[in-house]
Amino acid sequence: MLSVITFLSILFNIIHADIQSIEWVEMEEKDLLTPEEHSLAFRDVLFEEVLKQIVTSVFSNAKLPRDQMRIPEDLKIDDPMFLSDISFSTAKPGLFSVDFQASDLQLSGLHNFEVKNLHVLRHLGLRDLRVLVQIIGSLYLTGDYNLTGTGLSPLSGSGPFNMTITDFMWTMESFAVYNSKDSSLKLRSIGLNITEENVNVHMENLTGLGVLVGADNLATAIGSELIYRNRGAFETTVRDIVENAVNHFLILPN
């Protein structure tokens, strides 16, 4: 039985046999279709199921050693993922003001994500493909921290910390439009949005917290800042993985 990657490779080789140029763009899909084509859209259920299987295969194969994977090596998702050291200041007026540093950061849980929603839309003329996918799971961040600051009394702490992010969801959207006049394929740069349901942070050896400051208030502020500070790097990593995967199958060798 063919693997989904082999199937996709064969499919793309058939589809792009006449494609002379491939370009990632920031344009809207309606600007690449005629008004008549854009007037009616419908779901492609077959392609939805194929793409769901492909995404599931990528995450399943990522758990295997590199020499046992059945997907291209550049689709390998490292788990844990090692992150750069980070430092920032954060404050909540009337409660606290702190400086926070974190090092030896490891992000884990990436191999256990799964597809929550996946939709494929086509328009009249069947020369386009629009995909929206939502992938959800829980993430775990560990490392060492150092914190100094003030609240009702001096705040300080250092040592191990961990953060759990539940229902961490990526929403990705893109489209491809083929133009037979110049044999070109235009793909929308991957749109990526990240949301999370709940963030729980635990810092060992933290002292100086009063009733008003509260561990929950401080932990929430630290967790929000950690997500915000790493969001850009995470989005770039995911976007690069997806776009490289698409290029891998669409660009013919010289």
Buried (B, 14 or more C-beta within 10 A) or exposed (E): EEBBBEBBBEEBEEBBEEBEEBEEEEEEBEEBBEEEBBEEBEEBEEBBEBBBBBBBBBBEBBEEEEEEBEBBEEBBBEBBBEBEEBEBEBEBEEBBEBBBBBEEBBBBBBBEBEBBEBBBBBBBBEBBBBBBBBBBBBBBBBBBBBBBBBBBEEBBBBEEBBBBBEEBBBBBBBBBBBBEEEEBBBBBEBEBEBEBEEBEBEBEEBEBBEEEBBEEBBBBBBBBBBBEBBEEEBBEBBBEBBBEBBEBBBEEEE
